[in-house]
Amino acid sequence: MEIGLYTFAETRLDPETGRQLGAGERLRDLLEEIELADRLGLDVFGVGEHHRPDYAVSTPAVVLAAAAGRTERIRLTSAVSVLSSDDPVRVFQDFATLDLLSGGRAEIMAGRGSFTESFPLFGQDLADYDELFSEKLDLLLRLREAERITWSGRHRPSIADRGVYPRPLQSPIPVWIAVGGTPASVVRAATLGLPMALAIIGGAAERFRPVVELYRDAAARAGHDPASLPISINSHGFIADDARAAADTAFPPYADTMGRIGRERGWPPPTRQRFEGEATLPGALFLGAPDQIVEKILYQHDLFRHDRFLLQLTVGPTPHQKVLRAIELLATEVAPVVRREIGGTPEG
């Protein structure tokens, strides 16, 4: 199993104005986190795309390119690229460039986006939410296949026999589809023969077992070997030397961030009781000491037989030194045990 991390590079907000504070500092800390994860042998680091003041990264490829020069082996992926509101040609070029800079370590995790700020920012109509993603994913995949392309669609100007450069080192550069469990999204990934990244950030993990079964069944119906299509489970959590320290560190930023998002979306406010309830073995939250994280990864592997696990340590702004310690614990005390129990990290 591959084990790694992802982040949205959360930033602090001025409590009176709601303006972003310390984006530059957060980005510098993020590069240090990626560098440590690489040095300690984690497999993947993902960086998300957002266009709002509580997150510092709007262009994951730029941050990952900076990380490429400070790392040697860790795979560098978006988590996610909001393909619906972006230009697939630029996404492809950005990540092809990253792939060359990193020596073939780039990946694209494409998604429709769980936030909507990018749509009006880039002149897209939310009424076309699903069609935008489907059409632009088609173009992105076409760009992987050939140096010159002829293509037409409804939401982007046509391309008539044009070359797209540079070409990535990997052929093809990996494209993952990020889903939250929506059946149509799951079937789309499976039918296209693309690996699936499944976000499990609340509720009982077991309720997502039919989602994984649907993915593998749909892949087989489309003529793909399900065993050849990787699945990633992406979840929230935090690791510390003991469970109480993990909860005490993670809950305040989690409550602030999820409470703010909840007010936007009509969710109930997070509570410490529910937070710790999610940290029990059946729950979605990976929270605790290293042995508890190992136990939960292995429990979920029995459910899903997935190939990759990515942990989001910083759901809200979290003290940098404690994040570095959590990365160290994941790499040195969790990952070796999981790999030994499951059979190691796959090559390539």
N, C-alpha and C positions, 0 to 999 in steps of 0.2 A: 504493500500500500504506500502511495505517496502521501506525505504529511506536510502541510504548509499553513500559511496564514493569508488573510486578506484584510484590507482596511479601507475605510472611506476618508481617512485623514481628517478626523473630526477636529474642529477648532472651537475655542471659547467664543462666547458672544457677550457683548456689553449688555448688562441686564436692563439698562434703561433705553438704549437705542436699538438693540438687536443687531448691531454691526459686528462684523468679524474682527476678532483679535488674534494676533500672533500667527497668521498663516505662514509666514516665512520660517518662524521657529518650528512650527509643526512639520513643515516639509523637510527641514534639516534633520529633525528627530526621526522622521520616517525613513530617510536614507540610512541613518545609523541602524534602525531596526532591520531593514532589508539586509544590510551588510552583515549584521550579527547572525541573522537567520541563515545566510549563505555560509558563513564561516563555521557554524555549528552543524551544518549538514542537513538542514531542512530542504525539502524538494521544490516548493513552489511559493511564490509571493504574489498576491493579487492586489491591485489598486483600483478602486471604484471611480466612477465619473458622476459628479454632481454639479449643479449650477445654482447653489444657494449658499448663504453666508455661514452655515454651520459645518461646511466641509471645504477643505483646502484644495482639492484636486478636481479640476474640470477637464484636464487633458492627461489621462493616465499614461499615454505613450511618452510624454515629455519626462514625467517623473521616473518611469521605468528605464528610459534611456540614460538618465543620470545614474540610476542604480546599476545599469549594465557595466559602467566603467569602474564600479567599486565592488563587483562581485565576479565569481568565476564559474559557478555551476548551477545555481538556483534558477529555476524556470520563472519567467517574468510574464505575468498575464494581467489583462484588464479584468475588473470584477465589479461591474461590467462596463463594456462600451455600449452606450445607448444608441444603438444602430438606427433606430427609428427616426431620430432627429439629426443624424449625422450624414455625411456624404461617404458612401462605401469606398469610393476611390481614395479619399484621403485617409480613411481608416486603414485600408490595405497598405497604402504607401507609408503611413506612420509606423505600422507594425512590421512591415518589410524592412524598414530602416532600423528599427529596434532589433530585429532578428540578425541583421548583418553586424550591428554594433556588439551584440551579445554573443556572437558565435553560434547562433542557432538555438536560442533559448526563449524566443518570444511565443506567446499564445494570445489569441483573441477570445474573450468570453463575451459573446454578444447577447444582449437582452433588450426587451421592449422598454425597460425603465419603470421603476416603482414610484418615481417622482415625475412630475409633469412640467417642471420649469423650463426644460430644454426645448419643448415643443414651440411655445410662442417666441422664445428667444431666437430660434432658427427658422421661424416662419412656417411651422408645420401646424396642421389642424388636428386637434385631438380626436375629432370624429373619424379620422383615418388611422387611428392608433394601430390596429392589427394589420391593415393593408400596408401601411408604411413599413412595418417590420418585415413582412413577408417579401415585399418587392425588393427592399434593400438587402435582405439576406441573400436573395437570388443573385443580385449583382455581385455581392462580396464573394460568393462561392464561384461565380464565373471568373472573377478576377484571379482566384487561386489557380484556375485551370489553364489559363493561356496568357501569354505575354500581350497579344493583341486581342481586342474585344470589340464586338458589335453588339449593342444592347439597346433596348427601348423599354420604357415603362411610363407610368402615369405621374409619378411624383418626383422625377428627376429628368433633366434633359437627356436625350438619347446620345449614345456614343457610336460613332461610325468608324470602325476599323482603326482604332487608336491603340498605341502601345502604352502600357502602364508600368512605370519604373519607380524605384529599383525593384528587382525581383528578390524575394527572401532567400536566405540560405536553405531553409527547410522547404521541401517540396512534397506535399503542400504544408504551408504554415497551419498549425492546429487552430481550428475554430470550434469552440464549445458553445452550446446553447444553454443559457441560464433560465431556469423555470422556477416558479413558486408552487407548482402543483396543478396548474390549469391543464386539463386533459388535452385541449387542442395544441398547446405549446409542447407538451410531452410527445404527442403523436408526430408533430412536425419534425422535432429533432430526430426521432427514431426513423421516420420515413426517409429523411435525408441522409441517414447514416452518420449523424454527428454525435459526438459525446455530449452528455447531459450533466449540467451542474444544478443540483436540486437544493434550494434554500429551505432549511428547516429551522425556523427561528421562534417557534411557539407551539405549544400543545404537545401531545404524545407523539413521539417519533414513529410509533407503529402505524399510525393512521396514514403515513406516506408509503407504506409497503405496497398498496395497490397502484400507486403512481409508478413505482419502479417496475412492477410487473407489467403495467400497461406499456411502458417504454420498451421493455424487452419483447413483449408479444408483438407490438407494432413494428419493431425492427425486423423480427422474423418474417412477418407478413409482407414486408417490403423487400425481402430477399437479402437482408443483411444478417450476419452472424452476431447475435447479441453478445456473445462472449468476447467479441473483438471491439465492442463499443464501451469505452470507459464511462463510469459514473462517479461524480464527485458529490459529496455531501458537504454543504457549507452552513456553518452554524455559529451563533454567538457563544461567548464564554470568557472565562478568565482562569488563570492558573497562578497559585501562590504556594508557599511552602506548607500552608495548612488551609483547610477549608474556610475557617472563619476569616482569615486574612484575605482570601480570594473574594468572598462575598462583601467584606467591608470596603475593599478597594473598588470593586466593580459596580456595586449597586448605585452609589450617588450619581456617577456620570450616566449610567444606564437609565435611571429614573428621570434624570433631566432631559435626556435626548428622546427617549421613548414617550415621555409625558408630553413633550412639545409636539412631536409628530402625532401623538394620539389626539391632542387638541385640534390639530388640523383635520384629522380624519374621523373624529367622533368615537375614538376608542376610550375605554375607561382608563384612569391613571394607573400606572404600575405601583404595586405594593411590594414591600420586602417579603411578605409571606408568599405571595405568588411567585416572586423572583426565586426564592429558595425552593419552592415547590417544583419549579421548572428544572432545578438542578438535581432532582432525584433521578434514578436510573432511567425510567421511562420518558422523562421530560426532554425538551429540546435543548436546554441550556447546559453547556459544558463548563461547569463551575466547581472548583475545588482544588485539592492537592493532586499531585501527579498520578497517584494510584487510582483516584476516582475518575480522572480523565481517561486513563487506560481502560478501566472497566467499561466506561460508556462507549468508547470507540469500538471495543470488541463486541459489546452488546448490539450496537447498530450494525456492525459488520455481519453479525448473524442474521439481522433483518434484511439487509440490502445487498450484501456481497459487493460493496462498492470498491473502487480502485483508488480513490483519492479522498482525503479529508482536509478541509480548510477551515480554520478557526478565526473568527473575528474577535480579537482581544479588546479592541477599543470601540465599543458601541457609542461611547461619548468620550470627551477629553479625559484621559487617564494619565496619572503621573508617569513620566517617561522612564524613570529608573525602575519602576515596578513593571512596566511593559517589557523592558529589557530582561528583567528577571523571569517574567513569564515565558518569553521566547527561549531563554536558557533552559528552563524546566521542560518545555515542550520538546526541545531538541535533544536534551541529554537524559531525561528520565522517562518521558512518555514515548517518543518515537522509537527508541531501540527495543522497548518491550513489545510494542504493537507490531513492529516489523518481524521480530522473532516469532511472535504468536501466529501471525498471518502468513508469513513467508517472504518478507522483504519487499524492497521497493522495485517495481518493474523497471526494466531498462527502456531508454528511449523516450 
